[in-house]
Amino acid sequence: MQEKLTRRDALTATGVAIALPFLESTPVQAGDEHATPPHRMVLICSTLGLHSTSLFPKTAGKNYETTEYLDILKEHRDDFTLYSGLSHPDQHGKEPHDTEMTFLSAARNPGLGGFKNSISVDQVAATALGQVTRFRSLSLSSNGPESQSYTSNGVMIPAEQSPARLFSKLFLTGNPREVRRQRNRLSEGRSILDLVGEQAKALNRNVSNADKRQLNEYFSAIRDAELELKTAESWLDRPKPIVDAEIPTDIANKRDLIGRADALFNLIPLILQTDSSRIITMVIQDHLVVPSINGVSAEHHNLSHHGRDPEKIKQLKIIEKEILRSLERFLSKMRMTSESDQRLLDNTSVLFGSNLGNANAHDPRNLPIILAGGKHNHGRYVAGNKDNNTPLCNLFVSLLNSMGVETDEFATSDGSIEI
């Protein structure tokens, strides 16, 4: 007979305790400069989609006719490719916006019973590259800690929403006392499982097979965290890069959707140029307020469910144009920033898109996807089959290969896309 566990059970030893995850047995209650710059990847998601008739041209190929939205990016026409007809299969989840969780992972049936997210494409790249930079990856968000970055155990990596705090982590060095305190915190966090090893083995003997699998995943995640802590400690002895930039000011007003996005976009070139990280994700989320944009009098989310109302569509397009202008300013900075006689944009694959193809209907098919930079074959509109979509993961496979992560598959891919 298996011994029942309570939610207050923990593994303890010498004053150290690890709380247990929920189990079925539980009652239900600055880097070095490189002669050849490395390749980077920036993945950006605007979670409420883009109005498709204002984005997609009627003709495909190199000679596509521009559109209302693409006019905003006209200065970068030779530096990006627009894709249609891409999506992840089986994305109708429990809640209409659950696809936000799976934009970078493609895990099927998000939010439904038994759902567990899978590793996101950015973390596949981060794991393959290892700790070659101070931060293996960075997750950013315009609003809140929710990100689209998930570990191999399906655990979300919290996003940073404070540009000032991020700048401090990247470029400001604490005094010796602060560094010593940080080193002590890292040291205390390591080798926890070694202290409770015998208890962990005993626990494994008193739970179901399903719980054993979950505990093994849980302990594996702790081991991974310990390795991260050890690596983080080694970086304490390395000086942070010195940048000619002022500490950004956080924007507390959630209505300033564009200002908050711009503040994060402004930091990304600094992060990449100093080789502080080579993999960055960013989410532009609904702020649940009326954005402070001229001509807009309703919440972004409400406008995305326009029901074909012309006035709502008009306001929605105003917001989406401002988001695209924010992207345009970011791409301009990436073009103007140089390294080793090249543009920073040339060495960075920038993907901008959404988890929704038609936010009005919560439709996760025919996603708007823009790929810029990375020395790829740009200046094109690649029109896919709108009725029989190509897996977006095919593009992810190609991006991983461009990062030097050699693979022929990821998640729901069935091939790759020539980029």
Secondary structure, 3 states (H helix, E strand, C coil): CCCCCCCCCEEEECCEEEECCCCCCCCCCCCCCCCCCCCEEEEEEECCCCCHHHHCCCCCECCCCCCCCHHHHHHHHHHEEEEECEECCCCCCCCCCHHHHHCCCCCCCCCCCCCCCCCCHHHHHHHHHCCCCCCCCEEEECCCCCCCCECCCCCECCCECCHHHHHHHHHCCCCHHHHHHHHHHHHHHCCHHHHCHHHHHHHHCCCCHHHHHHHHHHHHHHHHHHHHHHHHHHHCCCCCCCCCCCCCCCCCCCCCHHHHHHHHHHHHHHHHHCCCCCEEEEEECCCCCCCCCCCCCCCHHHHHCCCCCHHHHHHHHHHHHHHHHHHHHHHHHHHHCEECCEEHHHHEEEEEECCCCEHHHCECCCCCEEEEECCCCCCEEEECCCCCCEEHHHHHHHHHHHCCCCCCCCCCCCCCCCC
